[in-house]
Amino acid sequence: MIFGVLTFPFLGLFFDVSEAREDDLAEQLDAIYERIDGAGGFEEIEQALGPFRDAVTERVNAHQGDRSEMRVGEMIFNSEICRAAVQPEWTNAHVESGRGAEPMEAIVEFHEALQELGIDLLVVPVPSKIEAYPEHFGVDLPEEVPVSMGRTRFLLDLLEADVEVVDVLPAVLAAKDEAEVPLFETAYHHHSGLGARVVGEVVAERLRRYQFEGADPDRYRDSRRTGTERHHPEVPMKVWPVVDAEGTEYAHVEDSPVVVIGDSNAFAHGAGSWSSHIARSLGLAISEVARPGSGPVAHTLLLQQGEEQLQLRKAVVWIVTSSHIQRHPWRRMTK
């Protein structure tokens, strides 16, 4: 890093991405505010969401059984994720009790530490199924109204704190109407094989600004087969595994300049996961540090690899389930 500017001598030239990052951050912020203005502003959105929130809350409260899965129409939704999604704010339940750190503080601290090393952080809060398929709850909600104002406000807070965000929900909604299969698993809360393909391409598009040496758009392609949903093997699902020119399924590497960290949303569907489709779209093998349910602590898992490994990175993509922002305890970096 020279005079605070991120540079890439391995490209054979000093390629400055700091200005491109600032442009992307500002563009993302503008896009979110444009959608809010298009829906009439915050007050109009809150009024429009009232009947929908009531319907969801009533359905969740009426749900019985040991499991949180509830059938609504042709899909199964997670009742607690639905409850979290419709909250007007993103307050984390574990902060006041002392069981967890403030999510914003944890993310901003990590972002600032990476910046000191010349590494960019891109946070990708995973939209919940109810945000993509609110119509199953029987309320006529205007299409432009965001279902989760808590997630929307969280995105805005991160961007205002200079933390880059990739909001994949608009791409999911745009693909939804023309998609031949659902973009979420019908019986679970992960994105489907097609959903993973859509969102992976969105994240990869943001990463193109780095012009990674050795990236080859013809290195990988996606294939297609019928598999099953991750936690419901009795439910068939189309998947799009990433393969190389010889047809060998894609596998991550340890030393890529791009590392994806997060929870099971990163690796669900194996070679057809979010991470795999990021690699396909970039034409570059990437690294992954992800475990089930580890979104709020994924940064600490990355740091455990040591500074030497961290300095290989140019971009860290942090994938975290939106409901974890509110429902799971977060952890700050180990001092």
Secondary structure, DSSP 8 states (H G I E B T S, - for coil): -BTTB---GGGTS----HHHHHHHHHHHHHHHHHHHHHTT-HHHHHHHHHHHHHHHHHHHHH--SSSSEEEETTEEEEHHHHHHHT-SS---TTTTTTSSB-HHHHHHHHHHHHHHTT-EEEEEEE--HHHH-GGGGS----TTS-S-HHHHHHHHHHHHTT-EE---HHHHHHHHTT-SS-SB-SSSSSB-HHHHHHHHHHHHHHHGGG--TT--TTSEEE--EEEEETTEEEEEEEE--EEETTS-B----SS-SEEEEESTTTTTTGGGSHHHHHHHHHTS--EEEE-TT-GGGHHHHHHTT-HHHHTT-SEEEEEEEHHHHHHS-B-----
